[in-house]
Amino acid sequence: MTRIYFNDVVTRDGFQIEPNFIPTDDKVKLVDELSRCGFAKIEVTSFTSPKAIPMLRDAEEVMGRIERMPGVEYTVLVPNLRGAERAFESRADEFNLVMSTSETHNLANLRMGREKSFSGLAEVIRYVDGRTPINVSLSTAFGCPMEGDVPQSVVEEFVQRFADLGVRGVTICDTTGMAHPAQVALMANDLQKKFADLQLTFHFHNTRGMGLANVLAAVQSGIVRFDGSLGGLGGCPYAPGASGNISSEDAIHMLDAMGYDTGIDIPRLIGLARELPLIVGHSVPGQVAQAGSTCDLHPAPAYVAELR
């Protein structure tokens, strides 16, 4: 039975674009509950400037108060050297660096070109100098809403450049939900052949309803690490109409039903997903929490007994 590893990103990727600040107590409690569900990783927060992302201005306090559970890695987004310094002080288990493979998206999202982003992240990697594992998330790897297709060769070039700098892993991100299963399978197969020593993670959005199909295509191509977001929260502000990340509970429920080992306590996860709308104050896209697991049976109508 293949083991699949999930990283939940709701308290970072999901909460950073919420219209209302999520109280620190709620964030800490949610991270602790996700840990008890059995996630391999949790992306807790971002050490971006509080002026840039005010919703995560409590990063230090959240990292200082969460309960660190054995077997769970607590990762944080690190945008620059100052962010790396703050992340060290907060004892993060992994630093996640981000840039886009699309020039236009990188300019829109990070307000600088790709080469300037790469240089800045390379500086962070040299500063960290192996003291903490580093993952690099490459945005718009399957397409850009402003440029269109991003050639796979461009994605592979950036993966190679970061691999040469000694990062532990790279996340291939479908930031705006443009990927389709055939494209995912091709990307997954090629990257695994060329970068067998890298920890490869795939990150999908469900913008066009293909999120779970893309997860399945990646799994069947040998990928075993995925990002997901409780309830399907999150999304890219530079993709008009883009919905959130794939729902962790929907993807994990699907893979579990197919016989994959996710290491997740699914009933506990679904119960937690049902609490999420109360935390954020609105409904969320996840479907399994609404419908229940396929293992949840319901009593037949009374007239069925008469018909028997």
Buried (B, 14 or more C-beta within 10 A) or exposed (E): EEEBBBBBBBBBBBBBBBEEBBEBEBBBBBBBBBBBBBBBBBBBBBBBBEEEBEBBBBBBBBBEBBEEBEEBBBBBBBBBBEBBBBBBEBEBBBBBBBBBBBBBBBBBBBEBBBEBBBEBBBEBBEEBEEEBBBBBBBBBBBBBBBEEEBEBEBBBEBBBBBBEBEBBBBBBBBBBBBBBBEBBBEBBBBBBEEBEEBBBBBBBBBBBEBBBBBBBBBBEBBBBBBBBBBBBBBBBEBBEEBBBBBBBBBBBBBBBEEEBEBBBBBEBBBBBBBBBBEBBEEEBBBBBBEEBBEEEEEEEEEEEEEEE
